[in-house]
């Protein structure tokens, strides 16, 4: 596991009325501080990758659909520099994923339905000074193969 990346398994409570699930609690100690909560939806097969931040940490959750999430450690002082982690997140595997500053991240929507992501950050987005540094989805340094392998 990439150093400082945290994963929290989420628990769904179901009964004849529906489903309830806690996502984030102040005593989870996953964010140093709260900046912003956002939501995005992407269509099947879409790849949104890669980007990283110099100032903010992210906390990702996919409440609907499913995604392949890829992390790449770019931090010079990290013992896991250059390592890649892959997580399968979504309605079939409800988890929270903490992504620290300096870890590049992106995802590919899996299956035939859109995927929604809800994410929390430790800093609000500033359009005048965005903390969003982009890397192409097919960057040769990362070298991640986004294709599905038939097994």
GILINHU-V436885 format. One record per helix or strand of 3 or more residues. SS is the DSSP state (hx for helix, st for strand). FROM is the first residue (numbers start at 0). TO is the last residue. If there is no record, write none. Layout:
SS FROM TO
SS FROM TO
//
This chain:
st 5 8
st 12 14
st 17 19
hx 25 27
st 35 41
st 46 51
st 57 63
st 65 72
st 83 89
st 94 98
st 102 109
st 114 120
//
